[in-house]
Amino acid sequence: MVLCCAAGFVAAEEKNILVTSGADRAIPIAVVPFGWQGGTVLPEDLAETIGKDLRNSGMYEPIARQNMISLPTQASEVIYRDWKALSAQYLLVGSVVPSGSRLQIKFALFNVATEQQVFTGTVGGSPDQLRDMAHYISDQVFEKLTGIKGAFSTRMLYVTAERFSVNNTRYTLQRSDYDGARAVTLLQSREPILSPRFAPDGKRIAYVSFEQKRPRIFIQHIDTGKREQITNFEGLNGAPAWSPTGDRLAFVLSKDGNPELYVMDLGSRKLQRVTNHYGIDTEPFWGADGKTIYFTSDRAGKPQIYKTNINSGAVERVTFKGNYNANPKLSADEKTLVMIHRQDGFTNFKVAAQDLQSGDLRILSETSLDESPTVAPNGTMVIYATRQQGRGVLILASINGRVKLPIPTAQGEIREPAWSPYLN
């Protein structure tokens, strides 16, 4: 992202601004429309985008614009009693100033209860980068208030399937903002595209393509579109997963008759078999240490999540609640495991989050045919695929369970979401 950021943060005293997802309700915050000194209407409503970002985290509830008593754009215009009357705990104001062909944005965050300025910042860019700048401001505010790095400047991959006739379906691999905005096409095919995954550098992606009428794994460079076929084994070639350092790829092969986990060194193309069991082993996901892989297996009779050390081969079962647990995804701090879960006695598949320390499990979704969960790099949000009114759609949910909303996307069946790493 080409964005010039002057992080001129001047932090005031920062007492009582740490929040956690354990709060009883989302914290009210006022994001006031930013002042603008230009002659034409800006193509992006900065305050609206920032407010939605903070709401999507599940930790904040933006105050409705029509309820705002005053509309300050700088510190000297802030009247704290106006915001106390609305029960706002925090207040964000800002202004946009034209500077030649570029824009300069100044913003400030205030603690309404203590009547103190929390911090100020500036960011600059071109008019077509307004949305990038809005996400940047959201990231700064979120990190200042929570101590957690914001993930609003990240991206998402997903696949659309548009069926025109019985034998005519177009599959498209898309990349968008994390919230579905500004989608661009990375690949189109008449054959299915599955399991797209960002590399840790955010510059490459891996995915499964059926363009040769059989599943094969490809790596594609996002900027240039250059792509390379990585596997061409007999049988299943699927579920690619990047190692934390981006130099190895885990995936599933059935070349020896049974789906097993393998790891390939992308430099030497040396292949290492990781699992060897009569059960089906699939859906690998790397731990941060680069040695641990979480995966789904039916080796105990029904799908459950396990982890293995790729050096020692030791395998340990991770999930025990419910009769089905699959598609493991870890939060960045590795404290939370997100998965597709089915409770005992039920037939519906839900997105669930398990605390790996306490074992507590929380259902995050209210739909019934959920699949492919993907977790924000800061662990505060999850996106998953489900069906609504007969159509495949994507849902964004906060890990604390407060937010569940559909992501606006193109027409067709939407599936296979994948969250990017931090990109800055």
C-alpha positions as CSV (number, residue, x, y, z in Angstrom):
1,M,0.0,0.0,0.0
2,V,1.5,3.3,-1.1
3,L,0.7,5.5,1.8
4,C,2.7,8.3,3.5
5,C,2.2,8.2,7.2
6,A,3.5,10.8,9.5
7,A,2.8,9.2,12.9
8,G,3.1,12.3,14.9
9,F,1.5,10.9,17.9
10,V,1.5,13.2,21.0
11,A,0.2,11.0,23.8
12,A,-1.4,12.7,26.8
13,E,-1.8,10.9,30.1
14,E,-3.3,7.5,29.2
15,K,-5.1,6.4,32.4
16,N,-8.1,4.0,32.3
17,I,-8.1,3.4,28.6
18,L,-7.3,-0.3,28.4
19,V,-10.3,-2.4,27.5
20,T,-10.8,-6.1,26.9
21,S,-13.4,-8.3,25.3
22,G,-14.6,-9.2,28.7
23,A,-16.5,-5.9,29.2
24,D,-20.3,-6.3,29.6
25,R,-21.1,-4.2,26.5
26,A,-19.3,-2.4,23.7
27,I,-17.8,0.9,24.7
28,P,-19.6,4.0,23.2
29,I,-17.3,6.1,21.0
30,A,-18.1,9.1,19.0
31,V,-16.4,9.4,15.6
32,V,-17.3,12.9,14.4
33,P,-17.5,13.7,10.6
34,F,-14.0,15.0,9.6
35,G,-13.7,18.6,8.6
36,W,-12.9,19.3,4.9
37,Q,-11.6,22.5,3.5
38,G,-11.8,21.6,-0.2
39,G,-14.4,22.6,-2.7
40,T,-15.7,19.2,-3.8
41,V,-17.2,16.4,-1.8
42,L,-14.6,13.8,-0.7
43,P,-15.1,10.3,-2.3
44,E,-14.9,8.6,1.1
45,D,-16.6,9.3,4.4
46,L,-13.7,8.8,6.7
47,A,-15.7,8.9,9.9
48,E,-18.2,6.3,8.6
49,T,-15.4,3.9,7.7
50,I,-13.6,4.4,11.0
51,G,-16.8,3.9,13.0
52,K,-17.6,0.7,11.1
53,D,-14.0,-0.6,11.7
54,L,-14.2,0.0,15.4
55,R,-17.7,-1.6,15.6
56,N,-16.5,-4.7,13.7
57,S,-14.0,-5.4,16.5
58,G,-16.9,-6.0,18.8
59,M,-15.3,-3.7,21.4
60,Y,-16.8,-0.3,20.4
61,E,-20.3,1.0,19.6
62,P,-20.2,4.2,17.5
63,I,-22.7,6.9,18.4
64,A,-25.2,7.6,15.7
65,R,-24.3,10.7,13.7
66,Q,-27.9,12.1,14.0
67,N,-27.6,12.1,17.8
68,M,-24.4,14.3,17.9
69,I,-25.0,17.6,19.5
70,S,-21.9,19.3,18.1
71,L,-19.5,18.5,15.3
72,P,-15.9,19.5,16.4
73,T,-13.0,19.0,14.0
74,Q,-10.2,20.0,16.4
75,A,-9.4,20.1,20.1
76,S,-10.3,23.7,20.6
77,E,-13.9,22.9,19.5
78,V,-14.5,20.0,21.8
79,I,-17.2,20.6,24.5
80,Y,-17.1,17.6,26.8
81,R,-20.6,18.0,28.2
82,D,-22.0,17.4,24.8
83,W,-20.4,14.0,24.7
84,K,-21.1,13.1,28.3
85,A,-24.8,13.7,27.6
86,L,-24.5,11.0,25.0
87,S,-22.6,8.6,27.3
88,A,-19.6,8.6,25.0
89,Q,-16.5,7.4,26.6
90,Y,-14.2,8.4,23.8
91,L,-14.3,11.0,21.0
92,L,-12.4,11.1,17.7
93,V,-12.3,14.3,15.7
94,G,-10.3,15.2,12.6
95,S,-9.9,17.4,9.5
96,V,-8.7,16.9,6.0
97,V,-6.6,19.6,4.3
98,P,-5.7,19.7,0.6
99,S,-2.0,19.9,-0.1
100,G,-1.4,20.2,-3.8
101,S,-2.6,16.9,-5.3
102,R,-2.4,15.2,-1.9
103,L,-4.5,15.3,1.3
104,Q,-3.3,15.7,4.8
105,I,-5.4,14.4,7.7
106,K,-5.0,15.5,11.3
107,F,-6.9,13.6,14.0
108,A,-7.2,13.5,17.7
109,L,-8.7,11.1,20.3
110,F,-10.1,12.3,23.6
111,N,-11.2,10.5,26.8
112,V,-14.5,12.1,27.6
113,A,-14.7,11.0,31.2
114,T,-11.3,12.5,32.2
115,E,-11.6,15.3,29.6
116,Q,-8.1,14.5,28.4
117,Q,-6.5,14.2,25.0
118,V,-5.3,10.6,24.5
119,F,-3.2,11.2,21.4
120,T,-3.0,13.0,18.1
121,G,-1.8,11.8,14.7
122,T,-1.4,12.8,11.1
123,V,-1.5,10.8,7.9
124,G,-1.1,11.8,4.2
125,G,-2.0,10.4,0.9
126,S,-3.7,10.9,-2.5
127,P,-7.5,11.2,-2.7
128,D,-7.8,7.6,-4.0
129,Q,-6.1,6.5,-0.8
130,L,-8.8,7.9,1.6
131,R,-10.0,4.5,2.5
132,D,-6.5,3.3,3.3
133,M,-6.0,6.4,5.5
134,A,-9.3,5.7,7.3
135,H,-8.2,2.1,8.0
136,Y,-4.9,3.5,9.2
137,I,-6.6,5.8,11.7
138,S,-8.8,3.0,12.9
139,D,-5.7,0.9,13.5
140,Q,-4.0,3.7,15.5
141,V,-7.1,4.3,17.6
142,F,-7.7,0.7,18.3
143,E,-4.1,0.0,19.3
144,K,-4.0,3.1,21.6
145,L,-7.1,2.1,23.4
146,T,-6.6,-1.7,23.7
147,G,-2.9,-2.3,23.4
148,I,-3.7,-4.7,20.5
149,K,-2.4,-3.9,17.0
150,G,-5.3,-3.0,14.7
151,A,-6.1,-5.2,11.7
152,F,-8.3,-2.9,9.7
153,S,-5.6,-2.3,7.0
154,T,-5.5,-6.0,6.1
155,R,-6.9,-7.7,3.1
156,M,-9.0,-10.8,2.4
157,L,-9.1,-13.4,-0.3
158,Y,-12.3,-15.3,-1.4
159,V,-13.6,-17.2,-4.3
160,T,-16.8,-16.5,-6.2
161,A,-18.7,-19.0,-8.4
162,E,-21.2,-17.8,-11.0
163,R,-23.2,-20.4,-12.7
164,F,-24.5,-19.5,-16.1
165,S,-25.7,-23.0,-17.2
166,V,-25.3,-26.6,-16.3
167,N,-21.8,-26.9,-17.7
168,N,-20.8,-23.2,-17.5
169,T,-19.5,-21.9,-14.2
170,R,-17.0,-19.1,-13.7
171,Y,-14.8,-19.2,-10.7
172,T,-13.0,-16.0,-9.6
173,L,-10.3,-15.5,-7.0
174,Q,-10.8,-12.0,-5.5
175,R,-8.8,-9.8,-3.1
176,S,-10.5,-7.1,-1.2
177,D,-10.3,-4.9,1.9
178,Y,-11.0,-7.0,5.0
179,D,-14.6,-5.8,4.9
180,G,-15.2,-6.7,1.3
181,A,-14.7,-3.3,-0.3
182,R,-12.5,-2.6,-3.3
183,A,-12.4,-6.1,-4.7
184,V,-10.0,-6.9,-7.5
185,T,-9.8,-10.1,-9.6
186,L,-6.5,-12.1,-9.3
187,L,-7.6,-15.2,-11.3
188,Q,-10.5,-16.4,-13.3
189,S,-11.1,-20.0,-14.3
190,R,-13.8,-22.3,-15.7
191,E,-12.7,-24.9,-13.1
192,P,-12.9,-24.7,-9.3
193,I,-10.5,-22.7,-7.2
194,L,-10.1,-23.8,-3.6
195,S,-8.2,-22.9,-0.4
196,P,-6.5,-19.6,-1.2
197,R,-4.0,-18.6,1.4
198,F,-1.8,-15.5,1.9
199,A,1.9,-16.0,2.4
200,P,3.3,-14.3,5.6
201,D,4.8,-11.5,3.5
202,G,1.4,-10.7,2.0
203,K,2.9,-10.7,-1.5
204,R,2.2,-14.2,-2.5
205,I,-0.8,-16.6,-2.4
206,A,-1.2,-20.3,-2.6
207,Y,-4.3,-22.0,-3.8
208,V,-5.7,-25.2,-5.4
209,S,-6.8,-25.1,-9.0
210,F,-8.6,-27.7,-11.0
211,E,-7.6,-26.2,-14.4
212,Q,-5.9,-29.4,-15.3
213,K,-9.1,-31.3,-14.4
214,R,-7.3,-32.5,-11.2
215,P,-6.5,-30.6,-8.0
216,R,-3.0,-29.0,-8.1
217,I,-1.4,-26.4,-5.9
218,F,-0.2,-23.1,-7.4
219,I,1.7,-20.1,-5.9
220,Q,0.9,-16.7,-7.4
221,H,2.6,-13.3,-6.9
222,I,-0.1,-10.7,-6.2
223,D,1.6,-7.7,-7.8
224,T,2.8,-9.3,-11.1
225,G,0.3,-12.2,-11.5
226,K,3.2,-14.6,-12.1
227,R,2.2,-18.1,-11.0
228,E,3.9,-21.4,-10.6
229,Q,2.6,-24.9,-10.2
230,I,4.0,-26.5,-7.0
231,T,2.5,-30.0,-7.0
232,N,1.6,-32.5,-9.6
233,F,1.2,-35.7,-7.6
234,E,-1.4,-38.4,-8.3
235,G,-4.6,-38.1,-6.4
236,L,-5.5,-35.3,-4.0
237,N,-3.3,-32.2,-3.8
238,G,-5.0,-29.8,-1.4
239,A,-5.2,-27.5,1.6
240,P,-2.0,-25.5,1.3
241,A,-0.7,-23.7,4.4
242,W,2.3,-21.4,4.6
243,S,4.9,-21.8,7.3
244,P,5.4,-18.7,9.5
245,T,8.6,-17.9,7.6
246,G,7.0,-18.4,4.2
247,D,9.7,-20.8,2.9
248,R,7.8,-24.0,3.4
249,L,4.3,-25.1,2.4
250,A,2.2,-27.8,4.2
251,F,-0.5,-29.5,2.2
252,V,-2.4,-32.8,1.8
253,L,-1.5,-35.5,-0.6
254,S,-3.1,-38.9,-1.3
255,K,-0.3,-40.1,-3.6
256,D,0.3,-43.1,-1.4
257,G,-3.4,-44.0,-1.1
258,N,-4.5,-42.1,2.0
259,P,-4.8,-38.4,2.6
260,E,-1.7,-37.4,4.7
261,L,0.1,-34.2,5.7
262,Y,3.3,-33.3,3.9
263,V,5.7,-30.3,4.1
264,M,7.6,-29.0,1.1
265,D,10.7,-26.8,1.3
266,L,10.0,-24.3,-1.5
267,G,13.7,-23.7,-2.2
268,S,14.8,-27.2,-2.7
269,R,11.4,-28.8,-3.3
270,K,12.3,-31.5,-0.8
271,L,9.2,-33.2,0.5
272,Q,8.7,-34.4,4.0
273,R,5.8,-36.7,5.1
274,V,4.4,-35.5,8.4
275,T,1.6,-38.0,9.3
276,N,1.2,-41.7,8.7
277,H,-2.1,-43.0,9.8
278,Y,-5.0,-45.0,8.3
279,G,-7.4,-42.1,9.2
280,I,-7.8,-39.1,7.0
281,D,-5.5,-36.2,7.9
282,T,-6.2,-32.8,6.4
283,E,-6.5,-29.0,6.8
284,P,-3.0,-28.2,8.2
285,F,-2.4,-24.9,10.0
286,W,1.0,-23.9,11.3
287,G,1.9,-22.8,14.8
288,A,4.1,-19.8,15.3
289,D,7.1,-21.9,16.2
290,G,7.4,-23.4,12.7
291,K,7.4,-26.9,14.1
292,T,3.8,-27.4,15.2
293,I,1.0,-28.2,12.8
294,Y,-2.7,-28.3,13.8
295,F,-4.8,-30.5,11.6
296,T,-8.1,-32.3,11.2
297,S,-8.3,-36.1,11.5
298,D,-10.9,-38.8,11.8
299,R,-8.4,-41.2,13.4
300,A,-10.7,-41.4,16.5
301,G,-13.7,-42.2,14.4
302,K,-15.1,-38.6,13.9
303,P,-13.3,-35.4,12.8
304,Q,-11.4,-33.8,15.6
305,I,-8.4,-31.4,15.7
306,Y,-4.9,-32.6,16.6
307,K,-1.5,-31.1,16.6
308,T,1.8,-32.7,15.6
309,N,5.5,-31.8,15.9
310,I,6.9,-32.2,12.4
311,N,10.3,-33.1,13.8
312,S,9.4,-35.7,16.4
313,G,6.1,-36.9,14.9
314,A,4.4,-36.7,18.2
315,V,0.6,-36.2,17.9
316,E,-1.8,-34.8,20.5
317,R,-5.5,-34.4,20.4
318,V,-6.7,-30.8,21.0
319,T,-10.5,-30.8,20.8
320,F,-12.9,-33.0,22.9
321,K,-16.2,-31.1,23.0
322,G,-18.7,-31.9,20.4
323,N,-18.9,-34.7,17.8
324,Y,-17.2,-32.8,15.0
325,N,-14.4,-30.3,15.0
326,A,-12.5,-29.3,11.9
327,N,-10.7,-26.6,9.9
328,P,-8.5,-25.3,12.7
329,K,-7.3,-21.6,12.7
330,L,-5.2,-20.1,15.5
331,S,-5.2,-16.5,16.7
332,A,-1.9,-14.8,16.5
333,D,-1.2,-15.1,20.2
334,E,-2.1,-18.8,19.9
335,K,-4.5,-18.6,22.8
336,T,-7.7,-19.1,20.8
337,L,-8.5,-21.9,18.3
338,V,-11.3,-21.2,15.8
339,M,-12.9,-24.1,14.1
340,I,-16.1,-25.5,12.5
341,H,-17.9,-27.3,15.4
342,R,-20.9,-29.5,15.8
343,Q,-22.3,-30.0,19.3
344,D,-23.3,-33.4,20.5
345,G,-27.0,-34.2,19.6
346,F,-27.1,-31.5,16.9
347,T,-26.7,-31.6,13.1
348,N,-25.8,-28.0,12.4
349,F,-22.2,-26.8,11.8
350,K,-21.2,-23.6,13.6
351,V,-18.1,-21.5,14.0
352,A,-16.7,-21.8,17.5
353,A,-13.7,-20.5,19.4
354,Q,-11.9,-22.6,22.0
355,D,-9.7,-21.1,24.7
356,L,-6.6,-23.3,24.5
357,Q,-5.7,-22.6,28.2
358,S,-9.0,-23.1,29.9
359,G,-10.7,-25.4,27.2
360,D,-13.8,-23.2,27.3
361,L,-15.6,-23.2,23.9
362,R,-17.9,-20.4,22.6
363,I,-20.2,-20.6,19.6
364,L,-19.6,-17.5,17.4
365,S,-22.2,-18.0,14.6
366,E,-26.0,-18.1,14.5
367,T,-26.2,-19.8,11.0
368,S,-26.2,-23.5,10.4
369,L,-24.0,-24.5,7.4
370,D,-20.8,-22.6,8.3
371,E,-17.4,-23.4,6.8
372,S,-13.9,-22.0,6.2
373,P,-13.3,-19.7,9.2
374,T,-10.4,-17.3,8.9
375,V,-9.1,-15.2,11.8
376,A,-7.8,-11.6,11.8
377,P,-4.1,-11.4,12.5
378,N,-4.9,-9.7,15.9
379,G,-7.4,-12.4,16.8
380,T,-10.4,-10.0,17.4
381,M,-12.5,-10.9,14.3
382,V,-13.3,-13.9,12.2
383,I,-14.8,-14.3,8.7
384,Y,-16.5,-17.4,7.6
385,A,-18.6,-18.8,4.7
386,T,-22.2,-19.8,5.2
387,R,-25.5,-19.8,3.3
388,Q,-28.3,-17.2,3.5
389,Q,-31.5,-17.4,1.4
390,G,-29.9,-20.2,-0.7
391,R,-26.8,-18.3,-1.5
392,G,-23.2,-18.6,-0.3
393,V,-22.2,-15.5,1.6
394,L,-19.4,-14.3,4.0
395,I,-20.1,-13.3,7.6
396,L,-17.8,-11.2,9.8
397,A,-18.1,-11.9,13.5
398,S,-16.2,-10.5,16.4
399,I,-14.5,-13.1,18.6
400,N,-16.3,-11.7,21.7
401,G,-19.6,-12.5,19.9
402,R,-21.1,-9.0,19.8
403,V,-20.9,-8.5,16.1
404,K,-22.3,-10.7,13.3
405,L,-22.9,-9.1,9.9
406,P,-22.7,-10.0,6.2
407,I,-19.9,-8.7,4.1
408,P,-20.9,-7.0,0.9
409,T,-19.5,-8.9,-2.0
410,A,-20.1,-9.5,-5.7
411,Q,-22.9,-11.6,-7.1
412,G,-22.6,-15.4,-7.2
413,E,-21.7,-18.0,-4.6
414,I,-19.1,-16.6,-2.2
415,R,-16.8,-19.1,-0.4
416,E,-13.2,-19.8,0.8
417,P,-12.3,-16.6,2.7
418,A,-8.8,-16.1,3.9
419,W,-7.4,-13.2,6.0
420,S,-4.1,-11.6,5.1
421,P,-1.3,-11.1,7.6
422,Y,-0.4,-7.5,8.7
423,L,0.7,-5.6,5.6
424,N,2.5,-2.8,7.3
